[in-house]
Amino acid sequence: MIIGQIQEGIVLDHITAGRGMKIYDVLGLGNLDCAVAVIVNADSEKMGKKDIIKISGPIDIDFRMVGLLDSNVTVNIISGGTVVKREKIELPEKITGVLKCKNPRCITTTEQELQHVFKLCNEEEKVYRCIYCETKAEFSSVE
């Protein structure tokens, strides 16, 4: 199978096989007005199998959630048909305004204007805790 080269855009590479569609959904890529290709179970020397997402066109995407879903992802920025920037996605130290604290006694429950902020406590197990009440974040709606 051959998927054409893009001239301008972003390629998300090294996605763990089977997670490409979840990343597609979480990033809202179906709502874009540009071409998006999701390649699942592509052969990979490093990983055996992997998923790849190609987004044609210069766009601005918030990749905060990608690190939560799959910390193996590499983001390649394409301009003029060549990779001009390559970044390895890592788990963010803080997540603001993406997840909501589930603790009914947390101050974010009563103070609606407060942003929900979670800090990374255990990188290996992807454990985030609310900075206000230390409640562990639940990713059931994300993963």
C-alpha positions, 0 to 999 in steps of 0.5 A: 500500500502506498500513501502519498507524500505530503507537502505541508502538514504533520505526521504522527509516527510510531503510534502503538498498533491499535491506538491510531483511531483513538488518537484520531478521535481524541484530537478531533481530526474528523472535523478538519477540512484537510486530508487525514490518512490513518494507517493501521498495522504498518510494518515497523522494524522497531515496533513490529507493527505501528499506526501512522497518522498523516495530516495534510495542510498547516494546522494547529493541534494541541498534542497534550492528550497524545502523550497520555494515550501513547508516549511512543509517538513522534511528531514530524512537521512537514514543510516543502515535502521534507521533515523540518522538525521532529519531536518525541511526545512525552507525558506532560508534567501538568494537564490543565483544563483537559480532565476533570477532578472526580472528587466531590469535595475538591475545590474545583467542584464548588469554585467553577472558575478554577481550572482543573489541573493535574500534575504527573506523579508517576511517569512509569504508571502514568499517574496524575493527581489533582493539585488541589486535593491529590485525587488520582485522575481517571482516564477512562474517558480518554483511553 
